[in-house]
Amino acid sequence: MDPGSSTEISRDSVAALGTIRTWKTFFVSIAALCVGVHAATWVAVRHFGVLDARTSPSASPVTDTSVVGPLPTPTADRERADIVFRAIQTALPLTEFVGRIAVLLLAVTMLTAVLTGLTGRLPVHGFIRGFFESIAAFAFCLPWERLTVHGARLTGVFFDSSIFDEAIEVAPVSGSGQALLFVRYVAYPLFLIILLVLASLHFRRSYRESLQRPGANIPMRVV
């Protein structure tokens, strides 16, 4: 192959990688945000009790007609908790759908980077590692618990608002139960975010190596 032609191919490939890098950053940010919403929701409900007023006995409506004046605080607390719960019911399915699509598109983006790098004869080791890490991240997003009627031991990182009815009313008494809940609703999202960060870092390493290739940064008017 003519050296000038090879330089032009590398330059075009690096330019394409710049566009791929922008979309990679976008998908990683969206996926991390969606996963973070689920983890933060669980922590807020489980450890800060933002929905406790919905099931608290003191939050039941007042039936004593002799009470004159504004409604007691428990009723107002329950109304606020209901508003928060409706917001959670909307946010969780939306972020689940968007997050799952973002991770899938991230894997496609990484694969595109691999093919682009191979075409331009650029370093692709980091792109390949990022691709498989994004595939692993997508596996965490799949709803494994829906494969069987009674659920599966291995669950996905996303969940819906129905788990809060049981979570509020039935608190695990054993330390192992608390540990399993932490792994399911906090450690899983953190591990997924770590995979996203690793994929991004490996992509950046190969991208920087590609920029150092001869002719990669030659302006269009010079070639």
C-alpha positions in Angstrom: 0.0 0.0 0.0 1.2 3.5 -0.8 2.5 5.3 2.4 0.4 8.4 1.6 -2.7 6.3 1.2 -2.0 4.6 4.5 -1.6 7.9 6.2 -4.9 9.2 4.8 -6.7 6.1 6.0 -5.2 6.5 9.5 -6.2 10.2 9.6 -9.8 9.4 8.5 -10.0 6.6 11.1 -8.8 8.9 13.9 -11.3 11.5 12.8 -14.1 8.9 13.0 -12.8 7.8 16.4 -13.3 11.4 17.6 -17.0 11.2 16.7 -17.3 7.7 18.3 -15.6 9.1 21.4 -18.2 11.8 21.8 -21.1 9.3 21.6 -19.3 6.9 23.9 -19.1 9.6 26.5 -22.8 10.4 26.0 -23.9 6.8 26.4 -21.7 6.2 29.5 -23.1 9.3 31.2 -26.7 8.4 30.5 -26.3 4.8 31.6 -24.5 5.8 34.8 -27.2 8.4 35.6 -30.0 5.9 35.1 -28.3 3.3 37.3 -27.5 5.9 39.9 -31.2 6.9 40.0 -32.2 3.3 40.9 -29.5 2.9 43.6 -30.3 6.3 45.1 -34.0 5.5 45.1 -33.4 2.3 47.1 -31.1 4.1 49.6 -33.6 6.9 50.0 -36.5 4.4 50.7 -34.6 1.8 52.7 -32.4 4.0 54.8 -34.0 7.4 54.8 -37.6 6.3 55.0 -39.0 8.7 52.4 -42.0 6.3 52.0 -42.5 5.3 55.6 -45.5 7.5 56.0 -47.5 5.4 53.4 -47.5 2.4 55.7 -47.2 4.0 59.1 -50.3 3.4 61.3 -50.2 7.1 62.4 -50.6 8.1 58.8 -54.2 6.8 58.6 -56.9 9.4 58.0 -58.4 11.1 61.1 -62.0 9.9 61.8 -62.5 12.0 64.9 -65.0 14.7 63.8 -64.4 16.7 67.0 -60.9 17.7 65.8 -61.1 21.3 64.5 -58.3 23.0 62.6 -55.8 21.9 59.9 -55.1 18.2 59.3 -52.6 16.6 61.5 -49.0 16.2 60.3 -49.2 12.5 59.7 -51.8 13.0 57.0 -49.7 15.7 55.3 -46.7 13.4 55.5 -48.7 10.6 53.9 -49.7 12.9 51.0 -46.1 13.9 50.5 -45.1 10.2 50.6 -47.7 9.4 48.0 -46.4 12.1 45.7 -42.9 10.8 46.1 -44.1 7.2 45.4 -45.9 8.3 42.2 -42.7 10.0 41.1 -40.8 6.8 41.8 -43.3 4.8 39.8 -42.7 7.1 36.8 -38.9 7.4 37.2 -37.9 3.8 37.7 -39.4 2.3 34.5 -38.2 5.3 32.4 -34.6 5.1 33.6 -34.7 1.3 33.3 -35.6 1.6 29.6 -33.3 4.5 28.8 -30.4 2.9 30.8 -30.7 -0.5 29.1 -30.8 1.1 25.7 -27.8 3.3 26.5 -25.7 0.4 27.6 -26.7 -1.6 24.5 -25.7 1.4 22.3 -22.5 1.7 24.2 -21.6 -1.8 23.2 -22.4 -1.0 19.6 -20.3 2.1 19.8 -17.3 0.1 21.2 -17.7 -2.4 18.4 -17.7 0.4 15.9 -14.5 1.7 17.4 -12.9 -1.7 17.0 -13.8 -2.0 13.4 -12.7 1.6 12.7 -9.4 1.0 14.4 -8.8 -2.2 12.4 -9.6 -0.4 9.2 -7.1 2.4 9.9 -4.5 0.0 11.3 -4.7 1.7 14.7 -4.2 0.3 18.2 -7.5 -1.5 19.1 -6.6 -3.4 22.3 -8.3 -0.9 24.5 -11.4 -0.7 22.2 -11.7 -4.5 22.4 -11.5 -4.6 26.2 -14.0 -1.8 26.3 -16.3 -3.7 24.0 -16.4 -6.8 26.2 -16.7 -4.7 29.3 -19.8 -3.0 27.8 -21.2 -6.4 26.9 -20.7 -7.5 30.6 -22.4 -4.3 31.7 -25.4 -5.0 29.4 -25.7 -8.5 30.9 -26.2 -6.8 34.3 -29.0 -4.8 32.8 -31.0 -7.8 31.6 -34.1 -8.7 33.7 -32.8 -12.2 34.7 -35.4 -12.5 37.5 -38.2 -12.6 34.9 -37.0 -15.8 33.3 -38.9 -17.9 35.7 -42.2 -17.6 37.6 -40.5 -17.5 41.0 -37.7 -15.3 39.9 -34.0 -16.1 39.7 -31.1 -15.9 42.2 -29.2 -13.7 39.7 -31.2 -10.5 39.1 -30.7 -7.5 36.9 -29.5 -4.2 38.2 -32.8 -2.4 37.5 -36.0 -2.9 39.5 -39.5 -1.5 39.7 -41.5 0.2 42.5 -43.4 -3.0 43.5 -40.4 -4.1 45.6 -41.0 -1.2 48.0 -44.3 -2.6 49.3 -42.4 -5.7 50.6 -39.3 -3.7 51.5 -41.2 -1.3 53.8 -43.4 -3.8 55.5 -40.9 -6.7 55.9 -37.5 -5.8 57.1 -34.9 -8.6 57.2 -33.8 -9.4 60.7 -30.6 -11.2 60.0 -27.3 -9.7 59.0 -27.1 -12.0 56.0 -30.4 -10.6 54.8 -29.2 -7.1 55.1 -26.0 -8.0 53.2 -28.0 -9.6 50.3 -30.1 -6.5 50.0 -27.0 -4.3 49.9 -25.5 -6.5 47.2 -28.7 -6.5 45.2 -29.6 -2.8 45.3 -26.3 -1.0 45.9 -23.3 -3.3 45.0 -24.8 -4.3 41.7 -25.2 -0.7 40.5 -21.8 0.2 41.7 -20.2 -2.7 39.9 -22.1 -1.8 36.7 -20.8 1.8 37.0 -17.2 0.4 37.5 -17.6 -1.6 34.3 -18.7 1.6 32.5 -15.8 3.5 33.8 -13.3 0.8 32.9 -14.7 0.6 29.3 -14.3 4.4 29.1 -10.7 4.3 30.4 -9.7 1.5 28.0 -11.3 3.3 25.1 -9.4 6.5 26.0 -6.1 4.6 26.2 -6.4 3.3 22.6 -7.7 6.6 21.4 -4.7 8.4 22.7 -2.4 5.8 21.2 -4.2 6.3 17.9 -3.6 10.1 18.1 0.2 9.4 18.3 0.3 7.5 15.1 2.2 9.2 12.2 -0.1 11.4 10.2 -3.0 11.1 12.6 -3.2 14.8 13.3 -2.1 16.2 10.0 -4.7 18.8 8.9 -6.8 18.1 5.8 -5.2 20.9 3.7 -1.6 19.5 4.3 -2.4 15.9 3.1 
